[in-house]
């Protein structure tokens, strides 16, 4: 069975909404990393008295979860629903294939270990 | 003139000075990390700005020669004529300049207390404008009414030992007024805004608690038994309130660390007007009841969707209100012959005067502060842009960030 890893960079204040949306969609396990990042806007420019003041990296949250192949569109839908504010800086989601998952305690592998 | 008294009042002034940056730490730990420096900056700046305001004209307006019981005047502008010679009306045992310094620290901390209402979204320039105008048109007149020679509430016999009415009611009610004018923080009520650094808040609370001994015991204006008494009841009320708040949080959820700190501050607020007039047993009641009142009143504030960020109204305004009324109930001439008996000692009139002072200071602080905030908002704008709020005021307003 194929497994997918979802890595979603979201606004930090949206974490709670994303967590509960994923939970409602049936995804309980996830890891969360504090991150800083920038996109097409190259950070953010604030107007200042001596010209624009640029903030190169903005605080973001990286949410990582691994799900079954058939489940991943639902997970992505939940993340988008909970983190889309319609403004630049809402973040990006990366999806990749995972070769194997092993649960340390039991040694089980694959979907059973999720 | 008494050197011991002078020493005590100067040391007390230094203790009260410490309270203002302590307010910055206390509030700073409760905001999100991106607004920590900005929040501390409010108190730090007020220390500088109001110190000058006080020396230039604030002291003269608050304590200078009376006009109609309402306000002093500008005859002590730049402290003209004020020096070593004691002012027999305010304190005949210490240099006039020592009394002035002690009072300056009260004028400094009061606007700092208000800043909890608008943290995380006010423009620094608007904050400065607000603070200078507020100190001049709200604090100075109220200080004159209650403490100034010839002040009308003072003449009616109102008791406010160390500033329950002048400091805590005025700042707490003003906090509510300005919060009703400035826009709410983005995502208020939708996203979690958890304290960024609780240990910093504890540090601020501890410095406040310690500084409060200068605040209250210093208000005896002498190194004497009354100062020792005020010291004792101050600590007692804070202890009772800290435990009471802790108990409430424990009953509802967990024994909160933040709750123990906030409770202590609420007890200190409530005992402030009464510190020179009540027994230690009354102090326990005043502190514990203050915790119940303030804790309870944070709930309707949240339900009504009022973004008064750090509950200055509930914790200072309402604990101060309770303390002022409690002074009318528990005050005893056995503790302080220069005071008066309260309701529980058979005197109804003091409670009446206390209540009148509370209502008047509520109305004046609320009305004038609301109008002041409206005017600044209309002509200069109170809040930062949404992008600046998103980035945080530390970077957006000061170009600096906290790394910890």
Contacts between the chains, C-beta under 8 A, distances in Angstrom:
chain1	res1	chain2	res2	distance
A	13	B	187	5.8
A	13	B	191	4.5
A	13	B	192	7.9
A	14	B	191	7.4
A	16	B	191	6.6
A	16	B	192	5.5
A	17	B	191	7.6
A	44	B	387	6.7
A	44	B	391	6.3
A	46	B	387	6.7
A	46	B	388	6.2
A	46	B	391	6.8
A	46	B	395	7.9
A	46	B	396	5.8
A	53	B	399	6.9
A	55	B	391	5.9
A	55	B	395	6.2
A	58	B	391	7.4
A	59	B	34	7.6
